[in-house]
C-alpha cells in the first residue's frame, strides 16, 4: 500500500503568502511533477519526482527514466539546484527527462506553495509539483 510521506525532520517557513498569511511547508517529502512550463506532464510513463533533504543540502529523484541526485541550496525563498548526476539508462522518455533536468539546473528558483502543491519558478522555467506517494 502506498503511503504519504510527511517528514517532520525539517519544517521550513518560507514566508510565502498564501491567502494573506505565511504558511509553513515541509519540503522534505516526495514531489511529483505535474506541469512544466505550462504543459501537463504525460501519464504514459512514470512521472518525474523530487525528494529534498535540506538538512544535508541534497536533492534526489527520478527523471522519468533515470534516478538522479545533486545538491540544493536554499536562501530564504530562493532555491538553487547544482551538480546533478544520474544513471544512464536509455528509455523512450529520455527527451522529456533531459528537458526536466536541464530546467532544474537553470538557475535560482522562487518557491511558492498552495495546499499540497509546490511551484519552482525562474526567468526560464516554471515547474509545478504535487505532494506525491512513495511505492
Secondary structure in CASP SS format (residue, H / E / C, confidence):
PFRMAT SS
TARGET T0000
AUTHOR 0000-0000-0000
METHOD secondary structure of the structure
MODEL  1
X C 1.00
X C 1.00
X E 1.00
X E 1.00
X C 1.00
X C 1.00
X C 1.00
X C 1.00
X C 1.00
X C 1.00
X C 1.00
X E 1.00
X E 1.00
X E 1.00
X E 1.00
X E 1.00
X E 1.00
X E 1.00
X C 1.00
X C 1.00
X E 1.00
X E 1.00
X E 1.00
X E 1.00
X E 1.00
X C 1.00
X C 1.00
X C 1.00
X C 1.00
X E 1.00
X E 1.00
X E 1.00
X E 1.00
X E 1.00
X E 1.00
X E 1.00
X C 1.00
X C 1.00
X E 1.00
X E 1.00
X C 1.00
X C 1.00
X C 1.00
X C 1.00
X C 1.00
X C 1.00
X C 1.00
X C 1.00
X E 1.00
X E 1.00
X E 1.00
X E 1.00
X E 1.00
X H 1.00
X H 1.00
X H 1.00
X C 1.00
X E 1.00
X E 1.00
X E 1.00
X E 1.00
X E 1.00
X C 1.00
X C 1.00
X C 1.00
X C 1.00
X E 1.00
X E 1.00
X E 1.00
X E 1.00
X E 1.00
X E 1.00
X E 1.00
X E 1.00
X E 1.00
X C 1.00
X C 1.00
X E 1.00
X E 1.00
X E 1.00
X E 1.00
X E 1.00
X E 1.00
X E 1.00
X E 1.00
X E 1.00
X C 1.00
X C 1.00
X C 1.00
X C 1.00
X C 1.00
X C 1.00
X C 1.00
X H 1.00
X H 1.00
X H 1.00
X H 1.00
X H 1.00
X H 1.00
X H 1.00
X H 1.00
X H 1.00
X H 1.00
X H 1.00
X C 1.00
X C 1.00
X C 1.00
X C 1.00
X E 1.00
X E 1.00
X E 1.00
X E 1.00
X E 1.00
X E 1.00
X C 1.00
X C 1.00
X E 1.00
X E 1.00
X E 1.00
X E 1.00
X E 1.00
X C 1.00
X C 1.00
X C 1.00
X C 1.00
X E 1.00
X E 1.00
X E 1.00
X E 1.00
X E 1.00
X E 1.00
X C 1.00
X E 1.00
X E 1.00
X C 1.00
END
